[in-house]
Amino acid sequence: MDETPIGVLGTTDHAFEVDRAEALREVLLALTTQARRTVDIVSRHLDPTLLDRDDFIDALKAVALGSSRAQIRVLVLDPAPVVSHGHQLVELAQRLSSFIQIRVPAPEHREFNEAWLVADKLGYAHRRFSDRFEATVNFHDPRLATHLTNRFDELWQRASPDPNLRRLHL
């Protein structure tokens, strides 16, 4: 049974709101599944109910392996829960480190409390508060997607890898 997509990345220019975990999960999966080159994620602790799921990890892996120029960047605002409980996204980043990078913001940005995912600098899901499931979504708004990407770049440039998220070779 084919499901009608929520939106088509790069085509569907219609902003809408979601406010439940299931709806946000669907949106994040749809954006990531349709991405071809870049995915930027800002998350408090890689929200397990949203991002530690087989279908989402498979979609990220497809982006990473789908293009030699693929780039997936992840900012984790609070890595402690990720380190203590593990996360499939971290494991994938360790295996595909040429394509997927995870960093922790600089100390002056640790209180940052938004979350978002931007796909191919075209579509986004943006949460004003990272601890809520309420988000604004658009599958084709290059202007706002670029704005979020530029904000991401500012955070990314000052961020650093967390040694606790690196693979340990024994």
MIDOSE-1310 file (N, C-alpha, C; in nm, 2 decimals, decimal comma, always signed):
residues 170
mdet	+0,08/-0,12/+0,00/+0,00/+0,00/+0,00/+0,09/+0,12/+0,00; +0,08/+0,21/-0,10/+0,16/+0,33/-0,11/+0,09/+0,44/-0,03; +0,18/+0,51/+0,04/+0,13/+0,62/+0,11/+0,16/+0,75/+0,04; +0,07/+0,84/+0,04/+0,09/+0,97/-0,02/+0,19/+1,05/+0,06
pigv	+0,30/+1,10/-0,01/+0,40/+1,17/+0,07/+0,34/+1,30/+0,13; +0,40/+1,33/+0,25/+0,35/+1,45/+0,32/+0,38/+1,58/+0,24; +0,49/+1,57/+0,17/+0,54/+1,68/+0,08/+0,65/+1,63/+0,00; +0,68/+1,70/-0,11/+0,79/+1,66/-0,20/+0,90/+1,76/-0,18
lgtt	+1,02/+1,72/-0,14/+1,13/+1,80/-0,12/+1,17/+1,88/-0,25; +1,17/+2,01/-0,23/+1,21/+2,09/-0,35/+1,09/+2,13/-0,43; +0,97/+2,09/-0,40/+0,85/+2,11/-0,48/+0,74/+2,17/-0,40; +0,70/+2,10/-0,29/+0,58/+2,14/-0,21/+0,61/+2,25/-0,12
dhaf	+0,57/+2,37/-0,16/+0,59/+2,50/-0,08/+0,47/+2,53/+0,00; +0,46/+2,46/+0,11/+0,34/+2,48/+0,20/+0,39/+2,46/+0,34; +0,39/+2,57/+0,42/+0,43/+2,56/+0,56/+0,31/+2,50/+0,64; +0,34/+2,41/+0,73/+0,24/+2,35/+0,81/+0,30/+2,32/+0,95
evdr	+0,21/+2,30/+1,05/+0,25/+2,27/+1,18/+0,22/+2,12/+1,22; +0,31/+2,07/+1,30/+0,29/+1,94/+1,36/+0,30/+1,95/+1,51; +0,24/+1,87/+1,59/+0,25/+1,89/+1,73/+0,25/+1,75/+1,81; +0,26/+1,65/+1,74/+0,27/+1,51/+1,80/+0,39/+1,44/+1,75
aeal	+0,44/+1,35/+1,84/+0,57/+1,28/+1,81/+0,55/+1,20/+1,68; +0,44/+1,13/+1,66/+0,42/+1,05/+1,54/+0,42/+1,13/+1,41; +0,36/+1,25/+1,42/+0,36/+1,34/+1,30/+0,50/+1,39/+1,27; +0,57/+1,43/+1,38/+0,71/+1,48/+1,36/+0,80/+1,37/+1,31
revl	+0,78/+1,25/+1,36/+0,86/+1,14/+1,31/+0,84/+1,12/+1,16; +0,72/+1,12/+1,12/+0,69/+1,10/+0,97/+0,75/+1,21/+0,89; +0,74/+1,34/+0,94/+0,80/+1,45/+0,86/+0,95/+1,43/+0,85; +1,02/+1,40/+0,96/+1,16/+1,39/+0,96/+1,21/+1,28/+0,87
lalt	+1,13/+1,17/+0,87/+1,16/+1,06/+0,79/+1,14/+1,09/+0,64; +1,03/+1,16/+0,61/+1,01/+1,20/+0,47/+1,11/+1,30/+0,42; +1,15/+1,40/+0,50/+1,26/+1,49/+0,46/+1,39/+1,42/+0,43; +1,42/+1,33/+0,52/+1,55/+1,26/+0,51/+1,55/+1,16/+0,39
tqar	+1,44/+1,09/+0,38/+1,43/+0,99/+0,27/+1,44/+1,06/+0,13; +1,39/+1,18/+0,12/+1,40/+1,26/-0,01/+1,53/+1,34/-0,03; +1,61/+1,36/+0,08/+1,73/+1,43/+0,07/+1,83/+1,35/-0,03; +1,91/+1,43/-0,10/+2,00/+1,37/-0,19/+2,15/+1,40/-0,16
rtvd	+2,17/+1,51/-0,09/+2,31/+1,55/-0,06/+2,34/+1,59/+0,08; +2,25/+1,67/+0,14/+2,29/+1,72/+0,27/+2,17/+1,71/+0,37; +2,21/+1,68/+0,50/+2,11/+1,68/+0,61/+2,18/+1,74/+0,72; +2,13/+1,85/+0,78/+2,18/+1,91/+0,90/+2,08/+1,89/+1,01
ivsr	+2,12/+1,85/+1,13/+2,04/+1,82/+1,24/+2,09/+1,89/+1,36; +2,00/+1,96/+1,43/+2,03/+2,02/+1,56/+1,93/+1,95/+1,66; +1,99/+1,89/+1,77/+1,90/+1,82/+1,86/+1,95/+1,83/+2,00; +1,87/+1,83/+2,10/+1,91/+1,84/+2,23/+1,99/+1,71/+2,27
hldp	+1,93/+1,59/+2,24/+2,00/+1,46/+2,28/+1,96/+1,35/+2,18; +1,95/+1,39/+2,05/+1,92/+1,30/+1,95/+1,79/+1,22/+1,97; +1,69/+1,29/+2,03/+1,55/+1,24/+2,06/+1,53/+1,10/+2,01; +1,55/+1,00/+2,10/+1,54/+0,86/+2,06/+1,40/+0,83/+1,99
tlld	+1,29/+0,89/+2,04/+1,16/+0,85/+1,98/+1,15/+0,90/+1,84; +1,24/+1,00/+1,80/+1,23/+1,05/+1,66/+1,35/+1,00/+1,58; +1,47/+0,99/+1,63/+1,59/+0,97/+1,55/+1,66/+0,84/+1,57; +1,62/+0,76/+1,67/+1,69/+0,64/+1,70/+1,60/+0,52/+1,65
rddf	+1,56/+0,53/+1,53/+1,47/+0,43/+1,47/+1,53/+0,38/+1,34; +1,51/+0,25/+1,32/+1,57/+0,18/+1,20/+1,54/+0,25/+1,07; +1,41/+0,30/+1,05/+1,38/+0,36/+0,92/+1,45/+0,49/+0,90; +1,46/+0,57/+1,01/+1,53/+0,70/+1,00/+1,68/+0,67/+0,97
idal	+1,74/+0,58/+1,04/+1,89/+0,55/+1,03/+1,91/+0,50/+0,88; +1,82/+0,41/+0,83/+1,83/+0,36/+0,69/+1,83/+0,48/+0,59; +1,74/+0,58/+0,62/+1,73/+0,69/+0,53/+1,86/+0,78/+0,53; +1,91/+0,80/+0,65/+2,04/+0,87/+0,66/+2,15/+0,79/+0,59
kava	+2,16/+0,66/+0,61/+2,26/+0,58/+0,54/+2,25/+0,59/+0,39; +2,12/+0,59/+0,34/+2,10/+0,61/+0,20/+2,15/+0,74/+0,14; +2,13/+0,85/+0,22/+2,19/+0,98/+0,18/+2,34/+0,97/+0,18; +2,40/+0,92/+0,28/+2,54/+0,91/+0,30/+2,61/+0,83/+0,18
lgss	+2,54/+0,72/+0,15/+2,60/+0,63/+0,04/+2,55/+0,67/-0,10; +2,46/+0,76/-0,11/+2,40/+0,79/-0,24/+2,48/+0,89/-0,32; +2,57/+0,96/-0,26/+2,65/+1,06/-0,33/+2,79/+1,07/-0,27; +2,89/+1,08/-0,35/+3,03/+1,10/-0,30/+3,04/+1,24/-0,23
raqi	+2,95/+1,33/-0,26/+2,95/+1,46/-0,20/+2,85/+1,48/-0,08; +2,80/+1,36/-0,04/+2,70/+1,37/+0,07/+2,76/+1,42/+0,20; +2,68/+1,50/+0,28/+2,73/+1,55/+0,40/+2,62/+1,56/+0,50; +2,63/+1,48/+0,61/+2,53/+1,48/+0,72/+2,61/+1,54/+0,84
rvlv	+2,55/+1,65/+0,89/+2,61/+1,71/+1,01/+2,51/+1,71/+1,12; +2,56/+1,67/+1,24/+2,47/+1,66/+1,36/+2,53/+1,74/+1,47; +2,45/+1,83/+1,53/+2,49/+1,90/+1,65/+2,40/+1,84/+1,77; +2,47/+1,79/+1,87/+2,40/+1,73/+1,99/+2,43/+1,83/+2,10
ldpa	+2,32/+1,89/+2,15/+2,34/+1,99/+2,25/+2,37/+1,93/+2,39; +2,32/+1,81/+2,42/+2,35/+1,75/+2,54/+2,38/+1,60/+2,51; +2,51/+1,57/+2,49/+2,55/+1,43/+2,46/+2,54/+1,33/+2,57; +2,53/+1,37/+2,69/+2,53/+1,27/+2,80/+2,43/+1,16/+2,79
pvvs	+2,30/+1,18/+2,76/+2,21/+1,07/+2,74/+2,25/+0,98/+2,62; +2,30/+1,04/+2,52/+2,34/+0,96/+2,40/+2,46/+0,87/+2,44; +2,55/+0,92/+2,51/+2,67/+0,84/+2,55/+2,63/+0,73/+2,65; +2,54/+0,76/+2,74/+2,51/+0,66/+2,84/+2,41/+0,55/+2,79
hghq	+2,33/+0,58/+2,69/+2,23/+0,49/+2,64/+2,26/+0,43/+2,50; +2,36/+0,49/+2,43/+2,38/+0,45/+2,30/+2,28/+0,50/+2,20; +2,31/+0,50/+2,07/+2,22/+0,56/+1,97/+2,27/+0,51/+1,83; +2,17/+0,46/+1,75/+2,20/+0,41/+1,62/+2,27/+0,51/+1,53
lvel	+2,23/+0,64/+1,55/+2,29/+0,75/+1,46/+2,44/+0,76/+1,49; +2,48/+0,75/+1,62/+2,62/+0,76/+1,66/+2,70/+0,64/+1,60; +2,64/+0,52/+1,61/+2,70/+0,40/+1,55/+2,72/+0,42/+1,40; +2,62/+0,47/+1,33/+2,63/+0,50/+1,19/+2,74/+0,60/+1,15
aqrl	+2,74/+0,71/+1,23/+2,85/+0,81/+1,21/+2,99/+0,75/+1,23; +3,00/+0,66/+1,32/+3,13/+0,59/+1,34/+3,17/+0,51/+1,22; +3,07/+0,44/+1,16/+3,10/+0,36/+1,04/+3,12/+0,44/+0,92; +3,05/+0,55/+0,91/+3,05/+0,63/+0,78/+3,11/+0,77/+0,82
ssfi	+3,22/+0,78/+0,88/+3,27/+0,90/+0,93/+3,32/+1,00/+0,82; +3,33/+0,96/+0,70/+3,36/+1,05/+0,59/+3,24/+1,13/+0,55; +3,12/+1,08/+0,58/+3,00/+1,14/+0,54/+2,92/+1,20/+0,66; +2,93/+1,15/+0,78/+2,85/+1,19/+0,89/+2,94/+1,24/+1,00
qirv	+2,92/+1,36/+1,05/+3,00/+1,41/+1,16/+2,90/+1,46/+1,27; +2,94/+1,43/+1,39/+2,87/+1,48/+1,51/+2,96/+1,57/+1,59; +2,90/+1,68/+1,63/+2,97/+1,77/+1,72/+2,88/+1,82/+1,83; +2,95/+1,88/+1,93/+2,88/+1,94/+2,04/+2,91/+2,09/+2,04
pape	+2,81/+2,17/+2,06/+2,83/+2,32/+2,05/+2,93/+2,37/+2,15; +2,99/+2,48/+2,12/+3,08/+2,55/+2,21/+3,01/+2,58/+2,34; +3,08/+2,60/+2,45/+3,02/+2,63/+2,58/+2,92/+2,74/+2,58; +2,95/+2,85/+2,50/+2,86/+2,96/+2,50/+2,72/+2,93/+2,43
href	+2,72/+2,82/+2,36/+2,59/+2,78/+2,29/+2,52/+2,66/+2,35; +2,57/+2,62/+2,47/+2,51/+2,50/+2,53/+2,36/+2,52/+2,58; +2,32/+2,64/+2,60/+2,19/+2,67/+2,64/+2,09/+2,69/+2,53; +2,14/+2,68/+2,40/+2,06/+2,68/+2,28/+1,95/+2,58/+2,30
neaw	+1,83/+2,61/+2,27/+1,72/+2,51/+2,29/+1,63/+2,49/+2,17; +1,67/+2,52/+2,05/+1,59/+2,49/+1,94/+1,64/+2,35/+1,88; +1,56/+2,30/+1,79/+1,60/+2,18/+1,72/+1,54/+2,19/+1,58; +1,62/+2,13/+1,48/+1,57/+2,13/+1,34/+1,64/+2,03/+1,26
lvad	+1,58/+2,00/+1,15/+1,65/+1,92/+1,04/+1,62/+2,00/+0,91; +1,73/+2,02/+0,84/+1,72/+2,08/+0,71/+1,78/+1,98/+0,61; +1,70/+1,95/+0,50/+1,73/+1,86/+0,40/+1,77/+1,93/+0,27; +1,88/+1,91/+0,22/+1,93/+1,97/+0,09/+1,91/+2,12/+0,08
klgy	+1,91/+2,19/+0,19/+1,90/+2,33/+0,19/+1,77/+2,38/+0,12; +1,67/+2,29/+0,12/+1,54/+2,32/+0,06/+1,42/+2,31/+0,16; +1,42/+2,20/+0,23/+1,31/+2,17/+0,33/+1,36/+2,16/+0,47; +1,26/+2,18/+0,56/+1,30/+2,18/+0,70/+1,19/+2,14/+0,79
ahrr	+1,22/+2,10/+0,91/+1,13/+2,09/+1,03/+1,20/+2,16/+1,14; +1,14/+2,26/+1,19/+1,20/+2,35/+1,29/+1,11/+2,35/+1,42; +1,18/+2,32/+1,53/+1,11/+2,33/+1,66/+1,17/+2,44/+1,74; +1,09/+2,53/+1,78/+1,14/+2,64/+1,87/+1,19/+2,60/+2,00
fsdr	+1,14/+2,49/+2,05/+1,18/+2,43/+2,18/+1,21/+2,28/+2,16; +1,33/+2,25/+2,18/+1,38/+2,11/+2,15/+1,31/+2,00/+2,24; +1,25/+2,04/+2,35/+1,19/+1,94/+2,43/+1,04/+1,92/+2,40; +0,99/+1,98/+2,29/+0,85/+1,97/+2,25/+0,85/+1,91/+2,11
feat	+0,74/+1,85/+2,07/+0,72/+1,80/+1,94/+0,66/+1,89/+1,84; +0,63/+2,02/+1,89/+0,57/+2,12/+1,80/+0,67/+2,17/+1,70; +0,64/+2,16/+1,57/+0,73/+2,20/+1,47/+0,66/+2,27/+1,35; +0,74/+2,36/+1,29/+0,69/+2,42/+1,16/+0,77/+2,34/+1,05
vnfh	+0,70/+2,30/+0,95/+0,76/+2,22/+0,84/+0,73/+2,28/+0,71; +0,83/+2,27/+0,62/+0,80/+2,31/+0,48/+0,90/+2,23/+0,39; +0,85/+2,17/+0,29/+0,94/+2,09/+0,20/+1,00/+2,17/+0,09; +0,96/+2,29/+0,07/+1,03/+2,38/-0,03/+1,02/+2,52/+0,01
dprl	+1,12/+2,56/+0,10/+1,13/+2,70/+0,14/+1,28/+2,73/+0,14; +1,35/+2,74/+0,03/+1,49/+2,76/+0,03/+1,54/+2,88/+0,11; +1,46/+2,99/+0,11/+1,50/+3,10/+0,19/+1,51/+3,07/+0,34; +1,41/+3,01/+0,40/+1,42/+2,98/+0,54/+1,51/+2,86/+0,57
athl	+1,52/+2,77/+0,48/+1,61/+2,66/+0,49/+1,76/+2,71/+0,49; +1,78/+2,80/+0,40/+1,92/+2,86/+0,40/+1,95/+2,94/+0,53; +1,85/+3,01/+0,58/+1,86/+3,08/+0,70/+1,90/+2,99/+0,82; +1,83/+2,87/+0,82/+1,86/+2,77/+0,93/+2,00/+2,71/+0,91
tnrf	+2,03/+2,69/+0,78/+2,16/+2,64/+0,75/+2,27/+2,74/+0,79; +2,25/+2,86/+0,77/+2,35/+2,96/+0,81/+2,36/+2,97/+0,96; +2,25/+2,96/+1,03/+2,26/+2,95/+1,18/+2,33/+2,83/+1,22; +2,30/+2,72/+1,15/+2,37/+2,59/+1,18/+2,52/+2,61/+1,16
delw	+2,56/+2,67/+1,05/+2,70/+2,69/+1,02/+2,77/+2,77/+1,13; +2,71/+2,87/+1,19/+2,76/+2,95/+1,29/+2,79/+2,86/+1,42; +2,69/+2,78/+1,45/+2,71/+2,69/+1,57/+2,82/+2,58/+1,54; +2,82/+2,53/+1,41/+2,91/+2,42/+1,37/+3,05/+2,47/+1,38
qras	+3,08/+2,59/+1,33/+3,22/+2,64/+1,32/+3,28/+2,65/+1,46; +3,21/+2,67/+1,56/+3,26/+2,68/+1,70/+3,25/+2,55/+1,78; +3,17/+2,46/+1,72/+3,15/+2,33/+1,79/+3,27/+2,24/+1,77; +3,27/+2,13/+1,85/+3,39/+2,04/+1,85/+3,33/+1,90/+1,87
pdpn	+3,41/+1,80/+1,82/+3,37/+1,66/+1,84/+3,38/+1,62/+1,99; +3,28/+1,54/+2,03/+3,28/+1,50/+2,17/+3,36/+1,37/+2,18; +3,47/+1,36/+2,25/+3,55/+1,24/+2,26/+3,47/+1,12/+2,30; +3,36/+1,14/+2,38/+3,28/+1,03/+2,43/+3,19/+0,96/+2,32
lrrl	+3,18/+1,03/+2,20/+3,10/+0,98/+2,09/+3,19/+0,92/+1,98; +3,32/+0,92/+2,00/+3,41/+0,85/+1,91/+3,42/+0,71/+1,93; +3,45/+0,63/+1,83/+3,47/+0,49/+1,84/+3,60/+0,46/+1,92; +3,59/+0,37/+2,01/+3,71/+0,33/+2,09/+3,77/+0,21/+2,02
hl	+3,89/+0,21/+1,98/+3,96/+0,10/+1,93/+4,05/+0,03/+2,04; +4,02/-0,09/+2,07/+4,09/-0,16/+2,18/+4,18/-0,26/+2,12
